[in-house]
């Protein structure tokens, strides 16, 4: 990597890893629960006397916000609001109650309420015996929670996005609530836009948008940020903003 590109990536990562760029981003939903884990209920603005969110509420909010995170930001945020309204802003209680909205109508783009109900069913089974989703590898998460077939080449963008949110702990954008997963193990969430930005910057020459490519891009940033390679995700975001 030449020094000019290295300096740009370092600059973008530093600049765009900041909350001001993510006020209308789907991360605002798990962040809303996370920021109030220890607050009095009267200050929350949620309905229900005496209720407070816990880690499972944050996990479920992060899961579904990441699952809907494709398309225009405004649409993602609007449809996340629709989903959490359905949950009465109590994700864990909604999941464990078992009375899920289950129909073919769309929640967001091609994601249907029936798909959300299926995920809720698997979450209910999981939380009946386990306390946190952080015990799952991305591959286990794909099969046990998302209900998808095992695919060793899948980029699993939404799962890795959720993991970035829950693990990174610099106190700026991400939440840092999962303490048992090292930041060094994270993989940059790879979608079409991230791939195109990385490709234009020469960070990958691969054509497949798979986990191998995601890891290759992550490894490039591992050279710049050895303790926190997913900080590079903000550099790619910065490149996109700077080159609209």
N, C-alpha and C positions, 0 to 999 in steps of 0.2 A: 504494500500500500504506500503510495507516495505521500510525502509530508503535507501537501496542500489538502488532499482528501482527508487525511487523518485529522488535521486541524479543524476542518469543516465539521466532521462527525463529532469531534469533541465539543465544539462550540454549540452545535445543534442539540446534542444530548443535554448539555448544561442549561441551555435556554428553555427548551420545551418540556423538561421534567419539572413542570410548575402547574399548580392547580388552576391558574387563570385560563389555561388552554383546555380544561376539562370540566368546565362548569355545566356544559350541556352534553356531556358524554354519559354513556350508560353506567360508568363506574360510580356516578353520583348516587345510584340506588343502594348498592352495598355500603357505600361510604356513609349514607344517611343512617343506616342501622349501626354501623361500626362506631361512628362518632358519638353515639348516644348509649352505648352499652352500660355506662355507669351513671347516666343522668336520671334525674327524677322523672317519673312518668308525666307529671304535670307540665314538664317543659318540652315534651316530645312532639306534641301535636298529633299523636296517634289516639285513636278511640280506645276506650277500655280502661277502667280504673285499675291502677296497680300493675299494669303490664309493662314489661321492659324487654327489649330484644336481647338475645344472647348470640353466641357464636354461630349456632345453627341457623338463626335468622339471617345473619350476614352471609353464610355459605350459600344458602338457598337463593338469596337475592343476587349474589354474585353469579351463581350458576345460570339463572334465568336471564339476567342482564347480558351475560356473555353469549348465551344461546341466541338472543335476539339481535346481537350486535353485528348486523350486516345491512348495508343500505345507508340512506341518509340519516345523519345524526338526529335530526328533528323527528323523523318518523320512528326511529328506535326509541327515543325517550318517550314519545307519545304512547307507543304501544306497550312499553314497560310500565308506564303509569296505569294503563288499562289492566294489565296483568296483576299488578299489586293492588289495585282497587278491588279486583275480584277476590284477592286474598285478604281483604280488609287490612292490609299492611301488617299482617301477622303471618309471614311465610311458613314458619315451622308449625304453628297451630293449624294452618290450612292443610299442609301436607299430612300431618298426623290425624286430622279429622276424617280423612278418607272420602269426603263429599266433594269431589272435584268436578269442575265443569268439563264435560266430555262430549264434544260435538265436532262436526267437520268445518265449522266456521273458522276463519283465519284470525289469529292473534296478531301476527306480524308476517307480512308477505306470505310465504308458503307454510309457515309454522301454524298448525291448527291447535285448537283447544284440546283435541284428543291426544295430540303428541305431548302437550303439557301434562295432561292427566296421566299418561304412561310414565313420564319421568317422576311425577309425584308418587305414583304407586311404588316405583323402585326406591325412591328416597324413603318412603315410609318403611319399607322392608329393611333398608340399611340402618336407619336411625333406631329401629326397634332393638338392635343389638350393638350398634356402634355410636360413638359420640362425635366424630368429626370426619369429614370427607378427606382430610389431608392424609389419611392412612392409605388412600388409593393411589396407585400409579396412574399415569395418563391412560394406559392401555386398559387397566381395570375399570377406570372411570368410564371409558367409552362403552364397555360392555355392560357393567353392572348398573350404571346410573342412566346413561343415555340410551341403552337398549340397542346398540348397534353391534354388528358383527365385528369380530376382531380383524384388524387390517394393519399389519406391521408397517405398511408404507404411508398410512394416513397421516396428514399433517396435524389433525386434531386441533385446529386453530382455536376453537372456542374454549376447549379445555385448557390449553396453554395460556390463553388470555386470562381465564379465571385464576389460574395458578400464579401468573404474574401479579395480578391484583392482590391476591391473598398472601403472597410470600414476601415481595419486595418491601423493605422496611426503612427507607430513608425519610419517611414522614412527609413526603411531598404530595405525590399523586396516589401511590398504591397504599394498601392497608396494613401489611406486615403482621397479620394475625396468625398465620401458620408458622409456628416456630420450629417445627421438626423437619422442614424441607429447606435445604441450603439454597441460597440464591444462585450458586454456581451450577446447580442442576437444572435450572429453568431453560426453556427453549423459547425463542422469539415466536409469537403467534403469527403464522404465515397465512395471509389471505392474498387475493389477487393484487391488491394495491401495494401491500408490503413487498410482494414478490417483484412487482414492476419497478418499485423504487430501488430495491436492492440490485436488481438486474441492471438498471440504468447507471448505478454507481459502480458497477463492476464487482460487486460483492459475491456474485454467483454467476456461473455460466450454464447452469443446469436448466433444462426446459420443464422438468416435472415439478409441480408445486406440491411436493411430498415432504415427509418428515426428514428425509436425507438433505433436501435443500434447506429446510428450516434449521437443521443443525449446522449446516455449512455456513449459513449466514450468522448464526449465533457464535460459531467458532471465530469468525472474523472479528466480531465485537469482543470476544474473549481476550483477544490481544490488546484491545484498548481498555477494557474494563474487566480484568481477570477475576475480580471478586463479585462482579455484578454484570454479567454479559447482557442481560435483558435491558439494561440502561440504553443499549443500542436501539431499542424499539423507539425511544424518544428521538434519537437522531434521525431515524427513517421518517418519523412523523414530521420532524423539522424540515427534512428535505422536501417532503410533499408540500408543506406550507410555503416554503421558500421558492418553490418552482411550480406554482399553480399555472 
